[in-house]
Amino acid sequence: MNIQKRIGFLTTLKNGWYDGKEGCALTNLQWLSDFFKLHKSLPSPRLYPTIDGNVIFEWDVNDWSIGLEFNLETKIGLFSKINLTNDYSYENTFDLTQNHEVERLIQNLKIWKLGNMDCTPH
């Protein structure tokens, strides 16, 4: 399923979607959809809603697990990666309202998409 269809599915989630009590409805999904329309070259992620109304994207590249949690209200992205063989991990936040931060995030994701996974933050 393509990313736009998966984001579209998230619009159907209502308050209490998780267990009848927990699970906030997701807002600002159009912003997220537009973000991926602008950056079509990104690899297709797995995506999951969070109970507090955010969205997590995940990718696996070689021995690495890569995650990006989008806070849909503040438009802050929490980027994380962990090496599954040696437990090295790295986290960084990106203000996705700032073009230079978006470009830095996109460059990081493109580098890691290609499997060039080093320990140096870019």
C-alpha positions in Angstrom: 0.0 0.0 0.0 1.4 3.4 -0.9 2.2 6.0 1.7 -0.7 8.3 0.8 -3.2 5.4 1.2 -1.7 4.5 4.6 -1.9 8.1 5.8 -5.5 8.2 4.5 -6.3 5.2 6.7 -5.0 7.1 9.7 -7.7 9.7 9.1 -10.3 7.1 10.0 -9.0 6.7 13.6 -11.2 8.4 16.2 -10.6 9.1 19.8 -10.4 5.8 21.7 -9.2 3.8 18.6 -6.6 1.9 20.7 -8.8 0.2 23.3 -12.0 2.2 23.5 -10.4 4.7 25.9 -6.9 5.4 24.8 -5.8 6.6 21.4 -6.2 10.2 20.2 -7.6 11.0 16.8 -4.8 12.2 14.6 -4.8 15.8 13.3 -2.7 17.6 10.8 -2.5 14.5 8.6 -2.7 16.7 5.5 0.6 18.3 6.5 2.1 14.8 6.8 0.7 13.8 3.4 2.0 17.0 1.8 5.5 16.4 3.4 5.7 13.0 1.7 4.4 14.3 -1.6 7.2 16.8 -1.6 9.8 14.2 -0.8 8.9 11.3 -3.0 12.4 10.0 -3.1 12.2 8.8 0.5 12.0 5.0 1.0 8.6 3.7 1.8 8.3 3.3 5.6 6.2 1.2 7.9 3.9 3.6 9.7 2.1 3.4 13.0 -0.1 5.8 15.0 0.8 6.5 18.6 -1.7 6.6 21.4 -0.9 10.3 21.9 -1.8 11.3 18.4 1.6 11.2 16.6 2.8 9.0 13.8 6.0 6.8 13.8 7.7 5.8 10.5 10.2 2.9 10.5 12.7 1.6 8.1 15.2 -1.3 8.3 18.5 -0.9 6.4 21.1 -3.7 6.8 21.7 -4.0 10.5 19.9 -0.8 11.4 16.5 0.1 12.6 15.6 3.7 11.8 12.6 5.6 13.2 11.1 9.0 12.8 8.3 10.1 15.1 6.3 13.0 13.7 4.7 15.2 16.3 1.8 16.4 14.2 1.0 19.3 16.4 4.4 20.9 16.7 5.8 19.5 13.5 8.9 18.2 15.3 10.5 15.0 14.1 12.3 12.7 16.5 14.8 10.7 14.5 16.5 7.6 15.9 18.6 4.8 14.7 19.9 1.8 16.4 22.4 -0.8 15.2 20.9 -4.2 15.9 24.3 -5.9 16.1 26.1 -3.7 18.5 23.4 -1.5 20.1 24.9 1.7 19.0 22.1 4.3 18.9 21.7 7.9 17.8 18.8 10.4 18.3 18.2 13.8 17.0 15.2 16.2 16.6 14.3 18.2 13.6 12.0 21.2 13.4 10.1 20.4 10.3 8.8 23.9 9.9 12.4 25.0 9.1 13.5 24.3 5.5 17.2 23.7 6.5 16.1 21.2 9.1 13.9 19.3 6.6 16.8 19.2 4.1 19.2 17.9 6.8 16.7 15.2 7.7 16.1 14.2 4.1 19.8 14.0 3.4 20.2 11.7 6.5 17.4 9.5 5.3 18.8 9.3 1.7 22.3 8.4 3.1 20.8 5.6 5.2 18.5 4.4 2.5 21.6 3.6 0.5 23.0 1.5 3.3 25.8 3.9 4.0 25.2 3.7 7.8 28.1 5.1 9.7 28.2 6.5 13.2 28.6 10.1 12.2 25.6 12.3 12.5 25.2 14.5 9.4 
